Amino acid sequence: MTRVIAVTLAIVLTTGSASPLAYLKLGALVNGRVVDATWRNQPIGYFISEAPGNGVSAADLRGAVQRAAATWSSVKSANVSFAFRGMTSAPAEDADGMTVFGFLHKPNLDRVLGATSFVIDTVTGEIVEADIFFNTRFAFSVAANGQQNRVDLESVALHELGHLLGLGHSAIGETERTSSGSRVLGSGAVMFPIALSPGTIGDRVLQPDDIAGISDIYPAGSATETGGILGRVTKNGVGVLGAHVVAFNPETGVVIGNFTLTPQGEFVIAQLPPGPYILRVEPLDDGDLDSFFSEAVDLDFRVTYAPRMVAAPRGGSSPSIEIQVKSR
């Protein structure tokens, strides 16, 4: 038996501010427990809809998707592969047994560049079908160096393919308000939910947080080359749900994070390059909370650093560390 996951995983134009945060994974409830929603059979076969886009053709979309798929497949620490199955007249929105990527006109979604929907087997947690649409309300480009005032199609495809593989949003990025809205100052992850400005192509390249996330879901071999950090975030002796914990390596500049995902405030940051890390805990109080959690989380605490640096050992995890936060 299968069911459609009724969620919208989308990349949007910049209209607000956000602070540095990190990736989440999609999950399915199987026999009373949550498991990662993943593709069990690879390569992942997909079709391209024949409908044209705004300023680009279906053939342009095929090329952009193939390049984006190759980028995810090139992650050495993950087992990911795709296969183009052909062109189709089917739209990229029906539960028809086909995984289809294509253009749709969604004028009411005035911020959404693209979105991914799923059909998931509720017995196994396996993703059996997914569709990705790209909104023709926006003008796209496939120019090698980008095109002024047009959104880079390959960047959007790379983001949406991350969703298709099972990754949720990252919020490792920063924006600022401008007279015309706002713009991204820096994006530390392709899975950041707000797109870079039209004309830019910076999101064609995966960042450490993206690589850690996909390697966690589809690990290649044993995890002997990476390490992990685990711990607990508490406030007044009680666990904090939904706190964001960022690990920063001052020697390499690598930034990877995760969230506390249990009522006990427990977190695990996996797939870290071995080395020392500074840990920073922050609330999701200035980002789009709905992009990360559907339930209520604790936002009433101050940004806090761990009392000491923590080493991620090669092939293992650090001793558990408790980070105590205080109410504002």
PEFENCOR-V926270 format. One record per residue. N is the residue number from 0. RES is the residue in one small letter. D_LAST is the distance of its C-alpha to the last C-alpha in Angstrom with 1 decimal. Layout:
# PEFENCOR-V926270
n:res:d_last
N:RES:D_LAST
N:RES:D_LAST
This chain:
# PEFENCOR-V926270
n:res:d_last
0:m:46.9
1:t:44.4
2:r:41.8
3:v:40.2
4:i:36.5
5:a:35.3
6:v:32.6
7:t:32.5
8:l:31.6
9:a:32.0
10:i:31.5
11:v:30.7
12:l:31.2
13:t:28.3
14:t:26.8
15:g:23.0
16:s:20.4
17:a:19.1
18:s:17.4
19:p:19.2
20:l:19.5
21:a:22.5
22:y:25.3
23:l:25.8
24:k:29.2
25:l:31.1
26:g:32.0
27:a:34.6
28:l:34.9
29:v:38.1
30:n:39.5
31:g:36.1
32:r:34.2
33:v:32.5
34:v:34.5
35:d:34.2
36:a:36.2
37:t:38.7
38:w:42.2
39:r:44.6
40:n:47.7
41:q:47.8
42:p:48.7
43:i:46.8
44:g:49.4
45:y:48.6
46:f:50.5
47:i:50.1
48:s:50.7
49:e:53.5
50:a:51.8
51:p:51.2
52:g:47.9
53:n:47.1
54:g:48.9
55:v:49.4
56:s:51.7
57:a:51.5
58:a:53.0
59:d:50.3
60:l:47.7
61:r:49.7
62:g:49.6
63:a:45.9
64:v:45.1
65:q:47.5
66:r:45.9
67:a:42.4
68:a:43.7
69:a:45.3
70:t:42.1
71:w:40.4
72:s:43.6
73:s:43.7
74:v:40.7
75:k:42.5
76:s:40.0
77:a:40.2
78:n:43.1
79:v:43.0
80:s:46.1
81:f:47.2
82:a:50.6
83:f:51.7
84:r:53.9
85:g:55.3
86:m:54.9
87:t:54.6
88:s:54.9
89:a:52.2
90:p:49.0
91:a:45.7
92:e:44.3
93:d:46.6
94:a:46.5
95:d:50.0
96:g:50.0
97:m:49.6
98:t:46.7
99:v:47.0
100:f:45.3
101:g:46.2
102:f:45.6
103:l:44.8
104:h:44.4
105:k:41.1
106:p:40.8
107:n:38.3
108:l:35.8
109:d:35.4
110:r:32.6
111:v:33.8
112:l:36.1
113:g:36.9
114:a:35.9
115:t:36.9
116:s:38.0
117:f:39.2
118:v:41.6
119:i:40.6
120:d:42.8
121:t:41.0
122:v:43.1
123:t:42.4
124:g:39.4
125:e:41.7
126:i:41.3
127:v:44.8
128:e:44.4
129:a:42.0
130:d:42.5
131:i:40.9
132:f:41.5
133:f:41.1
134:n:40.7
135:t:43.7
136:r:41.8
137:f:41.0
138:a:43.5
139:f:43.5
140:s:45.1
141:v:46.5
142:a:47.6
143:a:47.3
144:n:45.3
145:g:43.5
146:q:44.7
147:q:43.2
148:n:41.4
149:r:41.9
150:v:39.5
151:d:40.5
152:l:41.7
153:e:41.6
154:s:37.9
155:v:37.2
156:a:39.6
157:l:37.9
158:h:34.6
159:e:36.2
160:l:38.3
161:g:35.1
162:h:34.1
163:l:37.7
164:l:37.5
165:g:34.5
166:l:31.5
167:g:28.5
168:h:26.4
169:s:24.8
170:a:22.1
171:i:22.9
172:g:23.5
173:e:22.3
174:t:23.5
175:e:23.7
176:r:24.8
177:t:28.4
178:s:30.8
179:s:32.2
180:g:29.0
181:s:27.3
182:r:28.5
183:v:27.5
184:l:26.9
185:g:27.2
186:s:27.6
187:g:27.2
188:a:28.7
189:v:31.4
190:m:29.4
191:f:26.7
192:p:27.1
193:i:27.7
194:a:31.1
195:l:32.0
196:s:33.9
197:p:37.4
198:g:40.0
199:t:38.0
200:i:38.8
201:g:36.0
202:d:35.0
203:r:38.4
204:v:37.2
205:l:35.1
206:q:32.2
207:p:31.2
208:d:28.5
209:d:31.2
210:i:33.7
211:a:31.6
212:g:30.9
213:i:34.6
214:s:35.8
215:d:33.6
216:i:35.2
217:y:38.8
218:p:39.2
219:a:42.4
220:g:43.9
221:s:42.0
222:a:38.6
223:t:40.3
224:e:39.3
225:t:35.5
226:g:32.8
227:g:29.6
228:i:26.3
229:l:24.9
230:g:22.0
231:r:19.2
232:v:15.4
233:t:14.0
234:k:11.1
235:n:12.5
236:g:15.8
237:v:15.7
238:g:16.3
239:v:14.0
240:l:16.2
241:g:16.2
242:a:14.1
243:h:16.0
244:v:17.6
245:v:19.7
246:a:22.5
247:f:23.9
248:n:27.2
249:p:27.6
250:e:31.4
251:t:32.0
252:g:29.1
253:v:28.8
254:v:25.5
255:i:25.3
256:g:22.6
257:n:22.0
258:f:19.6
259:t:18.8
260:l:21.4
261:t:21.8
262:p:20.0
263:q:20.2
264:g:18.0
265:e:21.1
266:f:21.8
267:v:24.9
268:i:25.6
269:a:29.3
270:q:32.1
271:l:30.7
272:p:33.3
273:p:33.7
274:g:31.9
275:p:28.8
276:y:25.4
277:i:22.0
278:l:19.3
279:r:16.1
280:v:13.5
281:e:11.7
282:p:10.8
283:l:13.6
284:d:11.8
285:d:14.5
286:g:17.5
287:d:20.0
288:l:18.7
289:d:22.2
290:s:23.6
291:f:22.1
292:f:21.4
293:s:23.3
294:e:21.3
295:a:17.8
296:v:15.2
297:d:11.6
298:l:9.4
299:d:6.1
300:f:5.1
301:r:5.4
302:v:9.2
303:t:11.1
304:y:14.8
305:a:17.3
306:p:18.7
307:r:22.1
308:m:24.0
309:v:25.5
310:a:29.1
311:a:30.2
312:p:33.8
313:r:36.7
314:g:37.7
315:g:35.0
316:s:31.3
317:s:29.2
318:p:28.5
319:s:25.3
320:i:22.2
321:e:19.0
322:i:15.7
323:q:13.0
324:v:9.3
325:k:6.4
326:s:3.8
327:r:0.0
